[in-house]
């Protein structure tokens, strides 16, 4: 995958999601799209 690809990580504050974000950043992926539950209205 291209290091410049936009990657959305759902649940980035949880145990698995935060580990995934740390690993992606360590591997050089910096175009991560992270939004908190409060920022998203998923019920509509």
mmCIF file of the N, C-alpha and C atoms, coordinates in Angstrom:
data_MODEL
# 
_entry.id   MODEL 
# 
loop_
_atom_site.group_PDB 
_atom_site.id 
_atom_site.type_symbol 
_atom_site.label_atom_id 
_atom_site.label_alt_id 
_atom_site.label_comp_id 
_atom_site.label_asym_id 
_atom_site.label_entity_id 
_atom_site.label_seq_id 
_atom_site.pdbx_PDB_ins_code 
_atom_site.Cartn_x 
_atom_site.Cartn_y 
_atom_site.Cartn_z 
_atom_site.occupancy 
_atom_site.B_iso_or_equiv 
_atom_site.pdbx_formal_charge 
_atom_site.auth_seq_id 
_atom_site.auth_comp_id 
_atom_site.auth_asym_id 
_atom_site.auth_atom_id 
_atom_site.pdbx_PDB_model_num 
ATOM 1   N N  . UNK A 1 1  ? 0.851   -1.168 0.000  1.00 0.00 ? 1  UNK A N  1 
ATOM 2   C CA . UNK A 1 1  ? 0.000   0.000  0.000  1.00 0.00 ? 1  UNK A CA 1 
ATOM 3   C C  . UNK A 1 1  ? 0.898   1.232  0.000  1.00 0.00 ? 1  UNK A C  1 
ATOM 4   N N  . UNK A 1 2  ? 0.433   2.241  -0.692 1.00 0.00 ? 2  UNK A N  1 
ATOM 5   C CA . UNK A 1 2  ? 1.167   3.508  -0.774 1.00 0.00 ? 2  UNK A CA 1 
ATOM 6   C C  . UNK A 1 2  ? 1.149   4.210  0.580  1.00 0.00 ? 2  UNK A C  1 
ATOM 7   N N  . UNK A 1 3  ? 2.287   4.687  1.025  1.00 0.00 ? 3  UNK A N  1 
ATOM 8   C CA . UNK A 1 3  ? 2.401   5.364  2.328  1.00 0.00 ? 3  UNK A CA 1 
ATOM 9   C C  . UNK A 1 3  ? 1.590   6.653  2.383  1.00 0.00 ? 3  UNK A C  1 
ATOM 10  N N  . UNK A 1 4  ? 1.205   7.189  1.231  1.00 0.00 ? 4  UNK A N  1 
ATOM 11  C CA . UNK A 1 4  ? 0.416   8.417  1.185  1.00 0.00 ? 4  UNK A CA 1 
ATOM 12  C C  . UNK A 1 4  ? -1.086  8.148  1.144  1.00 0.00 ? 4  UNK A C  1 
ATOM 13  N N  . UNK A 1 5  ? -1.481  6.882  1.135  1.00 0.00 ? 5  UNK A N  1 
ATOM 14  C CA . UNK A 1 5  ? -2.902  6.529  1.082  1.00 0.00 ? 5  UNK A CA 1 
ATOM 15  C C  . UNK A 1 5  ? -3.625  7.034  2.319  1.00 0.00 ? 5  UNK A C  1 
ATOM 16  N N  . UNK A 1 6  ? -4.859  7.455  2.128  1.00 0.00 ? 6  UNK A N  1 
ATOM 17  C CA . UNK A 1 6  ? -5.701  7.879  3.243  1.00 0.00 ? 6  UNK A CA 1 
ATOM 18  C C  . UNK A 1 6  ? -6.254  6.622  3.909  1.00 0.00 ? 6  UNK A C  1 
ATOM 19  N N  . UNK A 1 7  ? -6.082  6.513  5.219  1.00 0.00 ? 7  UNK A N  1 
ATOM 20  C CA . UNK A 1 7  ? -6.537  5.333  5.957  1.00 0.00 ? 7  UNK A CA 1 
ATOM 21  C C  . UNK A 1 7  ? -7.440  5.784  7.094  1.00 0.00 ? 7  UNK A C  1 
ATOM 22  N N  . UNK A 1 8  ? -8.669  5.260  7.106  1.00 0.00 ? 8  UNK A N  1 
ATOM 23  C CA . UNK A 1 8  ? -9.605  5.549  8.192  1.00 0.00 ? 8  UNK A CA 1 
ATOM 24  C C  . UNK A 1 8  ? -9.530  4.409  9.198  1.00 0.00 ? 8  UNK A C  1 
ATOM 25  N N  . UNK A 1 9  ? -9.316  4.745  10.460 1.00 0.00 ? 9  UNK A N  1 
ATOM 26  C CA . UNK A 1 9  ? -9.264  3.739  11.522 1.00 0.00 ? 9  UNK A CA 1 
ATOM 27  C C  . UNK A 1 9  ? -10.438 3.995  12.461 1.00 0.00 ? 9  UNK A C  1 
ATOM 28  N N  . UNK A 1 10 ? -11.405 3.091  12.421 1.00 0.00 ? 10 UNK A N  1 
ATOM 29  C CA . UNK A 1 10 ? -12.552 3.186  13.323 1.00 0.00 ? 10 UNK A CA 1 
ATOM 30  C C  . UNK A 1 10 ? -12.133 2.637  14.682 1.00 0.00 ? 10 UNK A C  1 
ATOM 31  N N  . UNK A 1 11 ? -12.502 3.317  15.736 1.00 0.00 ? 11 UNK A N  1 
ATOM 32  C CA . UNK A 1 11 ? -12.164 2.860  17.078 1.00 0.00 ? 11 UNK A CA 1 
ATOM 33  C C  . UNK A 1 11 ? -10.715 3.083  17.438 1.00 0.00 ? 11 UNK A C  1 
ATOM 34  N N  . UNK A 1 12 ? -10.161 4.203  17.009 1.00 0.00 ? 12 UNK A N  1 
ATOM 35  C CA . UNK A 1 12 ? -8.731  4.458  17.222 1.00 0.00 ? 12 UNK A CA 1 
ATOM 36  C C  . UNK A 1 12 ? -8.378  4.726  18.683 1.00 0.00 ? 12 UNK A C  1 
ATOM 37  N N  . UNK A 1 13 ? -9.356  4.873  19.538 1.00 0.00 ? 13 UNK A N  1 
ATOM 38  C CA . UNK A 1 13 ? -9.084  5.094  20.961 1.00 0.00 ? 13 UNK A CA 1 
ATOM 39  C C  . UNK A 1 13 ? -9.169  3.809  21.775 1.00 0.00 ? 13 UNK A C  1 
ATOM 40  N N  . UNK A 1 14 ? -9.599  2.741  21.154 1.00 0.00 ? 14 UNK A N  1 
ATOM 41  C CA . UNK A 1 14 ? -9.700  1.463  21.847 1.00 0.00 ? 14 UNK A CA 1 
ATOM 42  C C  . UNK A 1 14 ? -8.371  0.719  21.860 1.00 0.00 ? 14 UNK A C  1 
ATOM 43  N N  . UNK A 1 15 ? -8.371  -0.454 22.446 1.00 0.00 ? 15 UNK A N  1 
ATOM 44  C CA . UNK A 1 15 ? -7.152  -1.247 22.601 1.00 0.00 ? 15 UNK A CA 1 
ATOM 45  C C  . UNK A 1 15 ? -6.554  -1.635 21.251 1.00 0.00 ? 15 UNK A C  1 
ATOM 46  N N  . UNK A 1 16 ? -7.338  -2.263 20.409 1.00 0.00 ? 16 UNK A N  1 
ATOM 47  C CA . UNK A 1 16 ? -6.830  -2.716 19.107 1.00 0.00 ? 16 UNK A CA 1 
ATOM 48  C C  . UNK A 1 16 ? -6.606  -1.543 18.153 1.00 0.00 ? 16 UNK A C  1 
ATOM 49  N N  . UNK A 1 17 ? -7.531  -0.596 18.137 1.00 0.00 ? 17 UNK A N  1 
ATOM 50  C CA . UNK A 1 17 ? -7.417  0.543  17.230 1.00 0.00 ? 17 UNK A CA 1 
ATOM 51  C C  . UNK A 1 17 ? -6.215  1.410  17.528 1.00 0.00 ? 17 UNK A C  1 
ATOM 52  N N  . UNK A 1 18 ? -5.945  1.650  18.801 1.00 0.00 ? 18 UNK A N  1 
ATOM 53  C CA . UNK A 1 18 ? -4.788  2.481  19.159 1.00 0.00 ? 18 UNK A CA 1 
ATOM 54  C C  . UNK A 1 18 ? -3.482  1.761  18.822 1.00 0.00 ? 18 UNK A C  1 
ATOM 55  N N  . UNK A 1 19 ? -3.447  0.450  18.993 1.00 0.00 ? 19 UNK A N  1 
ATOM 56  C CA . UNK A 1 19 ? -2.256  -0.325 18.616 1.00 0.00 ? 19 UNK A CA 1 
ATOM 57  C C  . UNK A 1 19 ? -2.054  -0.274 17.105 1.00 0.00 ? 19 UNK A C  1 
ATOM 58  N N  . UNK A 1 20 ? -3.134  -0.353 16.362 1.00 0.00 ? 20 UNK A N  1 
ATOM 59  C CA . UNK A 1 20 ? -3.064  -0.282 14.898 1.00 0.00 ? 20 UNK A CA 1 
ATOM 60  C C  . UNK A 1 20 ? -2.530  1.078  14.445 1.00 0.00 ? 20 UNK A C  1 
ATOM 61  N N  . UNK A 1 21 ? -3.031  2.144  15.050 1.00 0.00 ? 21 UNK A N  1 
ATOM 62  C CA . UNK A 1 21 ? -2.572  3.491  14.708 1.00 0.00 ? 21 UNK A CA 1 
ATOM 63  C C  . UNK A 1 21 ? -1.084  3.642  15.009 1.00 0.00 ? 21 UNK A C  1 
ATOM 64  N N  . UNK A 1 22 ? -0.651  3.169  16.173 1.00 0.00 ? 22 UNK A N  1 
ATOM 65  C CA . UNK A 1 22 ? 0.780   3.257  16.526 1.00 0.00 ? 22 UNK A CA 1 
ATOM 66  C C  . UNK A 1 22 ? 1.647   2.508  15.514 1.00 0.00 ? 22 UNK A C  1 
ATOM 67  N N  . UNK A 1 23 ? 1.211   1.326  15.105 1.00 0.00 ? 23 UNK A N  1 
ATOM 68  C CA . UNK A 1 23 ? 1.985   0.544  14.147 1.00 0.00 ? 23 UNK A CA 1 
ATOM 69  C C  . UNK A 1 23 ? 2.007   1.201  12.777 1.00 0.00 ? 23 UNK A C  1 
ATOM 70  N N  . UNK A 1 24 ? 0.878   1.718  12.328 1.00 0.00 ? 24 UNK A N  1 
ATOM 71  C CA . UNK A 1 24 ? 0.837   2.414  11.041 1.00 0.00 ? 24 UNK A CA 1 
ATOM 72  C C  . UNK A 1 24 ? 1.758   3.627  11.046 1.00 0.00 ? 24 UNK A C  1 
ATOM 73  N N  . UNK A 1 25 ? 1.728   4.399  12.123 1.00 0.00 ? 25 UNK A N  1 
ATOM 74  C CA . UNK A 1 25 ? 2.598   5.562  12.215 1.00 0.00 ? 25 UNK A CA 1 
ATOM 75  C C  . UNK A 1 25 ? 4.063   5.147  12.258 1.00 0.00 ? 25 UNK A C  1 
ATOM 76  N N  . UNK A 1 26 ? 4.363   4.088  12.966 1.00 0.00 ? 26 UNK A N  1 
ATOM 77  C CA . UNK A 1 26 ? 5.740   3.573  13.031 1.00 0.00 ? 26 UNK A CA 1 
ATOM 78  C C  . UNK A 1 26 ? 6.222   3.139  11.654 1.00 0.00 ? 26 UNK A C  1 
ATOM 79  N N  . UNK A 1 27 ? 5.309   2.587  10.845 1.00 0.00 ? 27 UNK A N  1 
ATOM 80  C CA . UNK A 1 27 ? 5.646   2.119  9.501  1.00 0.00 ? 27 UNK A CA 1 
ATOM 81  C C  . UNK A 1 27 ? 5.662   3.238  8.466  1.00 0.00 ? 27 UNK A C  1 
ATOM 82  N N  . UNK A 1 28 ? 5.361   4.478  8.884  1.00 0.00 ? 28 UNK A N  1 
ATOM 83  C CA . UNK A 1 28 ? 5.468   5.617  7.984  1.00 0.00 ? 28 UNK A CA 1 
ATOM 84  C C  . UNK A 1 28 ? 4.172   6.071  7.345  1.00 0.00 ? 28 UNK A C  1 
ATOM 85  N N  . UNK A 1 29 ? 3.041   5.529  7.786  1.00 0.00 ? 29 UNK A N  1 
ATOM 86  C CA . UNK A 1 29 ? 1.749   5.977  7.262  1.00 0.00 ? 29 UNK A CA 1 
ATOM 87  C C  . UNK A 1 29 ? 1.293   7.166  8.101  1.00 0.00 ? 29 UNK A C  1 
ATOM 88  N N  . UNK A 1 30 ? 1.240   8.347  7.494  1.00 0.00 ? 30 UNK A N  1 
ATOM 89  C CA . UNK A 1 30 ? 0.908   9.558  8.237  1.00 0.00 ? 30 UNK A CA 1 
ATOM 90  C C  . UNK A 1 30 ? -0.397  10.200 7.802  1.00 0.00 ? 30 UNK A C  1 
ATOM 91  N N  . UNK A 1 31 ? -1.049  9.661  6.785  1.00 0.00 ? 31 UNK A N  1 
ATOM 92  C CA . UNK A 1 31 ? -2.302  10.223 6.295  1.00 0.00 ? 31 UNK A CA 1 
ATOM 93  C C  . UNK A 1 31 ? -3.477  9.434  6.891  1.00 0.00 ? 31 UNK A C  1 
ATOM 94  N N  . UNK A 1 32 ? -3.536  9.423  8.228  1.00 0.00 ? 32 UNK A N  1 
ATOM 95  C CA . UNK A 1 32 ? -4.564  8.662  8.927  1.00 0.00 ? 32 UNK A CA 1 
ATOM 96  C C  . UNK A 1 32 ? -5.753  9.555  9.236  1.00 0.00 ? 32 UNK A C  1 
ATOM 97  N N  . UNK A 1 33 ? -6.935  9.040  9.009  1.00 0.00 ? 33 UNK A N  1 
ATOM 98  C CA . UNK A 1 33 ? -8.169  9.763  9.301  1.00 0.00 ? 33 UNK A CA 1 
ATOM 99  C C  . UNK A 1 33 ? -8.731  9.200  10.596 1.00 0.00 ? 33 UNK A C  1 
ATOM 100 N N  . UNK A 1 34 ? -8.688  9.999  11.648 1.00 0.00 ? 34 UNK A N  1 
ATOM 101 C CA . UNK A 1 34 ? -9.131  9.568  12.975 1.00 0.00 ? 34 UNK A CA 1 
ATOM 102 C C  . UNK A 1 34 ? -10.218 10.508 13.454 1.00 0.00 ? 34 UNK A C  1 
ATOM 103 N N  . UNK A 1 35 ? -11.363 9.958  13.800 1.00 0.00 ? 35 UNK A N  1 
ATOM 104 C CA . UNK A 1 35 ? -12.466 10.760 14.319 1.00 0.00 ? 35 UNK A CA 1 
ATOM 105 C C  . UNK A 1 35 ? -13.022 10.077 15.561 1.00 0.00 ? 35 UNK A C  1 
ATOM 106 N N  . UNK A 1 36 ? -13.351 10.869 16.560 1.00 0.00 ? 36 UNK A N  1 
ATOM 107 C CA . UNK A 1 36 ? -13.931 10.309 17.785 1.00 0.00 ? 36 UNK A CA 1 
ATOM 108 C C  . UNK A 1 36 ? -15.411 9.998  17.562 1.00 0.00 ? 36 UNK A C  1 
ATOM 109 N N  . UNK A 1 37 ? -15.959 9.235  18.470 1.00 0.00 ? 37 UNK A N  1 
ATOM 110 C CA . UNK A 1 37 ? -17.376 8.881  18.401 1.00 0.00 ? 37 UNK A CA 1 
ATOM 111 C C  . UNK A 1 37 ? -18.246 10.138 18.448 1.00 0.00 ? 37 UNK A C  1 
ATOM 112 N N  . UNK A 1 38 ? -17.822 11.115 19.218 1.00 0.00 ? 38 UNK A N  1 
ATOM 113 C CA . UNK A 1 38 ? -18.583 12.368 19.346 1.00 0.00 ? 38 UNK A CA 1 
ATOM 114 C C  . UNK A 1 38 ? -18.592 13.156 18.038 1.00 0.00 ? 38 UNK A C  1 
ATOM 115 N N  . UNK A 1 39 ? -17.554 13.014 17.226 1.00 0.00 ? 39 UNK A N  1 
ATOM 116 C CA . UNK A 1 39 ? -17.471 13.750 15.964 1.00 0.00 ? 39 UNK A CA 1 
ATOM 117 C C  . UNK A 1 39 ? -18.312 13.115 14.858 1.00 0.00 ? 39 UNK A C  1 
ATOM 118 N N  . UNK A 1 40 ? -18.662 11.855 15.027 1.00 0.00 ? 40 UNK A N  1 
ATOM 119 C CA . UNK A 1 40 ? -19.412 11.141 13.983 1.00 0.00 ? 40 UNK A CA 1 
ATOM 120 C C  . UNK A 1 40 ? -20.820 10.830 14.472 1.00 0.00 ? 40 UNK A C  1 
ATOM 121 N N  . UNK A 1 41 ? -21.785 11.003 13.615 1.00 0.00 ? 41 UNK A N  1 
ATOM 122 C CA . UNK A 1 41 ? -23.148 10.613 13.911 1.00 0.00 ? 41 UNK A CA 1 
ATOM 123 C C  . UNK A 1 41 ? -23.469 9.410  13.044 1.00 0.00 ? 41 UNK A C  1 
ATOM 124 N N  . UNK A 1 42 ? -23.257 8.231  13.590 1.00 0.00 ? 42 UNK A N  1 
ATOM 125 C CA . UNK A 1 42 ? -23.410 7.008  12.803 1.00 0.00 ? 42 UNK A CA 1 
ATOM 126 C C  . UNK A 1 42 ? -24.832 6.447  12.833 1.00 0.00 ? 42 UNK A C  1 
ATOM 127 N N  . UNK A 1 43 ? -25.696 7.025  13.640 1.00 0.00 ? 43 UNK A N  1 
ATOM 128 C CA . UNK A 1 43 ? -27.061 6.527  13.735 1.00 0.00 ? 43 UNK A CA 1 
ATOM 129 C C  . UNK A 1 43 ? -27.951 6.995  12.594 1.00 0.00 ? 43 UNK A C  1 
ATOM 130 N N  . UNK A 1 44 ? -27.569 8.070  11.901 1.00 0.00 ? 44 UNK A N  1 
ATOM 131 C CA . UNK A 1 44 ? -28.391 8.606  10.807 1.00 0.00 ? 44 UNK A CA 1 
ATOM 132 C C  . UNK A 1 44 ? -28.044 7.938  9.496  1.00 0.00 ? 44 UNK A C  1 
# 
